[in-house]
Amino acid sequence: MIVGIIGLGTVGYGTLDILTKEKERLEKLIKEEIRVKYGCALENVELPEGVIYTTDYRDVINDEEVDVVVELIGGTTIAKTIILEAIKNGKNVVTANKALIAHHAQEIFEAARHNNVKIYYEASVGGGIPVVVPAKENLVANNILKIEGILNGTTNFILSLMETDNLDFDEALHIAEGFGYVEADASLDLDGIDAAHKIYILAMNAYETFFDFDSIKTEGIRKVTKKDMDYAKQLGYRIKLIAQAKKLDNGYGIDVAPTLVKKKGMISHVMQAYNVVEFTCDYLDNVIFYGKGAGRYVTASAVVSDIIKTAREDKWIHAYAPKQKVVPITKSRYYVRTTSNLDLDYDIYFSEGEDNVYITPEMERSVLDAHVGDAVCQIFKVRG
Ligand SMILES: NC(=O)c1ccc[n+]([C@@H]2O[C@H](COP(=O)([O-])OP(=O)(O)OC[C@H]3O[C@@H](n4cnc5c(N)ncnc54)[C@H](OP(=O)(O)O)[C@@H]3O)[C@@H](O)[C@H]2O)c1
């Protein structure tokens, strides 16, 4: 197997390193030699002997010897060109690029099918945690009723820090930035877009349907305050950024929103930069995948297993239903904090200082909004 790696940053370099260190064992596994022929990046990095350095991705995708092109640049522009051209040239493709898959899955998979090549992208969701394979393959006996997850380590790190170190959002964000946890475009993390990319990929495979990514309602963590975290804690909850997908009566619901989760449940114990995905199924009931969702070797672990997978006979076919719009998930229990007195059904109510805090029974958001009227409120979903 001849491999070309395009992008030698955090994940690309980790991938190259694992393939170098584990070469012998992996070769035994697939019964063929594995040779990384190219490492492509804009700036020179130290490469193992025998790996050709290039700054031009075309050297990799146009080389007839290359079997697998590994795209680890990121973004939806040049990465898309590389993947589509590699596919056109008959190369198998491995990528960790969640943004690209979420926005262009249908076009890319159709090109792969048309050109009879393989494309794998396990590392695009949950870093090294195997969650795409379960969504696509392992749970196939089941109707997947719901997928929920903490899919963005940066926001989970910030929320954890706000709680454990008693910090405001801005203070916690500053620390996360210091650790290099926040993407160059902070909005991808903080506004829930990265989590939306990932839940899209899980939902697409679980429901065998392409979705219109832009119709996913995404709310991030910028408006979560220390005060809300304290109130949530008093009520036995934590606030987490939850991405969810489920089949509704009128279509498929996918969204990302800060949500109160019961402190007793497993999801609330996922702290720092860890990720979790829970599938609720009709036969298997609930199954949870937990682990590190980002990092050099964590993510490269999934990339390498996808590279190895291209050597196998079978091939993923994404013959999914055409793109459809996503329906907002509006039925939920809600947390409401306001200085007004509301005429509202509630399961829990307390007041502290000028604040009234309600947790409602399950209701439609439109019903809640009608009760809230013009009152200024902080509103979050409550899980379960
Ligand atoms: N980091 C993680 O933990 C993680 C986790 C899950 C998924 N992912 C995904 O993995 C992918 C890579 O992420 P990363 O964190 O490894 O990114 P990164 O550290 O920023 O590395 C990107 C690499 O791409 C190279 N590059 C950029 N433009 C290029 C071009 N036109 N031609 C050739 N090379 C080019 C860069 O080269 P120079 O440095 O020389 O500019 C760099 O080596 C992304 O899709 C990301 O979303 C990352």
The ligand as an ORCA input file, in Angstrom:
! r2SCAN-3c Opt
* xyz 0 1
  N      -6.265     18.517     15.855
  C      -7.134     17.613     16.272
  O      -7.075     17.137     17.412
  C      -8.212     17.121     15.337
  C      -9.195     16.225     15.828
  C     -10.159     15.720     14.952
  C     -10.163     16.132     13.624
  N      -9.232     17.023     13.187
  C      -9.250     17.428     11.779
  O      -8.032     17.021     11.177
  C      -7.684     17.924     10.138
  C      -6.267     18.449     10.371
  O      -6.242     19.131     11.606
  P      -4.868     19.547     12.327
  O      -5.247     19.963     13.707
  O      -3.856     18.502     12.137
  O      -4.490     20.854     11.471
  P      -3.097     21.660     11.479
  O      -2.295     21.290     12.661
  O      -3.458     23.083     11.257
  O      -2.344     21.098     10.192
  C      -2.727     21.422      8.892
  C      -1.625     21.016      7.956
  O      -2.061     21.257      6.626
  C      -0.990     21.890      5.923
  N      -1.550     22.668      4.810
  C      -2.377     23.725      4.842
  N      -2.659     24.136      3.591
  C      -2.005     23.305      2.757
  C      -1.903     23.197      1.352
  N      -2.558     24.036      0.541
  N      -1.135     22.225      0.829
  C      -0.464     21.371      1.631
  N      -0.541     21.405      2.983
  C      -1.289     22.380      3.537
  C      -0.316     22.737      6.946
  O       0.983     23.054      6.491
  P       1.826     24.242      7.166
  O       1.832     24.008      8.638
  O       3.147     24.105      6.535
  O       1.072     25.498      6.794
  C      -0.307     21.770      8.129
  O       0.742     20.859      8.002
  C      -8.773     19.003     10.133
  O      -9.769     18.669      9.217
  C      -9.337     18.934     11.544
  O     -10.670     19.391     11.643
  C      -8.264     17.526     14.015
*
